[in-house]
Amino acid sequence: MAVNLEELAAPEPDGSPVGLWPTSMRRQAGELTLGGVPTSQLIAQAGTPVFVVDEADVRMRATAWKRAMDSAFAGLAGADVFYAGKAFLCVAVARWMHDMGLAIDTCTEGELRTALAAGVPGSRLGLHGNSKSRAEIELGLDAGVSHFVIDSLAELALVESIAARRGDVARIVLRVTTGVHAGGHEYISTAHEDQKFGLSIASGAAERAIEETLAAEHLELAGLHSHIGSQIVNVAAFAVAAKALLDLRARTAKMTDHVIPEVDFGGGYGVRYTVADAVPPSPEEYARVLAAAVQRHVADSGLTPPRVSVEPGRSIIAPSTVTLYRVGTIKPVVLDDGVRRYVSVDGGMSDNIRPALYGADYTAALANRQPSEECVRTRIVGKHCESGDVVVKDLALSADLGPGDVLAVPVTGAYGRSMASNYNTVPRPGVVAVRDGRWRWILRPESVSDVLALDPDWAHV
Ligand SMILES: Cc1ncc(COP(=O)(O)O)c(C=O)c1O
């Protein structure tokens, strides 16, 4: 049965059915509850800031992708969903993904070790990264990863030399730039030519990498890969990139007689951060468009269909998570066109860099009690020494907000904790999972002492 994410998503706190909140979010006796756990309990026991993940919601979104891909590619050569661990990975999340039948895309030794610690077999792990170390390549070979995604001719040669020394054969997926780029912001658009990722089809680098992989004794050409950007809600962009990738597969078969068995269409499937954002296509819609591209390719080329994979990260984990912050200082700032209330919280760009990095927009709700009827023009800001340290740029929020109140910011599951920093020597927040009225840490918070302990001279001051 198709899972409709918008129907399953909870209404906003004011009751409008916009689907920005995790499925289990409710307002009960004035306060928000997540996974059946009242925010007052979470704040008292876990503190703030804290990321709260609705486990059932994550599992639902992972399953939606798996079912959509399985169903769209059933009549072809089947499909795999690789959860993009860079969005957020810890052992619990890796276990959930494995339980739900997803594979995992990793990029570094840390991500790879996290997934292995969760009991995910190497055969269900891909290893990305445009600058893999020798140690990462060795670890990938030790673990028997499903494939190495390769970004450059230099890295291809490095993997070949390491595999040859060990007497191994590395399965290679070549990441190519199709010329298609999509998504909201230049820094998160990754398939145009002037950037660090991929082997360009236009320049001939992709074809050269194909030839070199085929010629190498210790490499197996398993697939072609493209990733066209992030936060994409236009399915047509995926169709165009898929065609470019599949045309390269067809040309390769003609030139070399090698039929590349797999194609990976990457990640980048958009989510809704605020009510102003368009409702994103469902996994079914993305899967349908990709399957149609593969069907056309098979009909036109006469080749056997490839096995297909996708790498969604954000669309699985972002909407399942809410960050809880405690309000600190509040001050009115007089502007030409009125007054804006600046509300400072106890986190900021160290736990969510996306507003500062990409100008990303979020929304928020008062979590610990019923908001007042009257709302005030508000900007929520962090506690860091940067004027760009904004949490939510502009929203109308309860007029009676005061220090000590708790704010919930939804859709923070992706690229929040995973991109967190210790800027201003703040400890990075922990992550709790909520389910059936209980909560547990899935990533413990750092303490100030944890951060200071890295300084070898600190203890002596
Ligand atoms: C190669 C690759 N795959 C998958 C992803 C995941 O993208 P998203 O979380 O937007 O789905 C990324 C993100 O940057 C990526 O670079």
The ligand as an SDF file (V2000), in Angstrom:
LIG
                    3D

 16 16  0  0  0  0  0  0  0  0999 V2000
   26.2690   11.6340   -3.3380 C   0  0  0  0  0  0  0  0  0  0  0  0
   25.1660   11.9870   -2.4270 C   0  0  0  0  0  0  0  0  0  0  0  0
   24.1730   11.1140   -2.2510 N   0  0  0  0  0  0  0  0  0  0  0  0
   23.1350   11.3910   -1.4280 C   0  0  0  0  0  0  0  0  0  0  0  0
   23.0740   12.5940   -0.7500 C   0  0  0  0  0  0  0  0  0  0  0  0
   21.9160   12.8420    0.1570 C   0  0  0  0  0  0  0  0  0  0  0  0
   21.1840   13.9280   -0.2600 O   0  0  0  0  0  0  0  0  0  0  0  0
   19.8020   14.2790    0.4690 P   0  0  0  0  0  0  0  0  0  0  0  0
   20.0360   14.1610    1.9240 O   0  0  0  0  0  0  0  0  0  0  0  0
   19.5320   15.6650    0.0400 O   0  0  0  0  0  0  0  0  0  0  0  0
   18.8120   13.2850   -0.0230 O   0  0  0  0  0  0  0  0  0  0  0  0
   24.0830   13.5400   -0.9200 C   0  0  0  0  0  0  0  0  0  0  0  0
   24.0340   14.8440   -0.2220 C   0  0  0  0  0  0  0  0  0  0  0  0
   24.7680   15.7340   -0.3650 O   0  0  0  0  0  0  0  0  0  0  0  0
   25.1760   13.2280   -1.7790 C   0  0  0  0  0  0  0  0  0  0  0  0
   26.1720   14.0930   -1.9620 O   0  0  0  0  0  0  0  0  0  0  0  0
  1  2  1  0
  2  3  1  0
  2 15  2  0
  3  4  2  0
  4  5  1  0
  5  6  1  0
  5 12  2  0
  6  7  1  0
  7  8  1  0
  8  9  2  0
  8 10  1  0
  8 11  1  0
 12 13  1  0
 12 15  1  0
 13 14  2  0
 15 16  1  0
M  END
$$$$
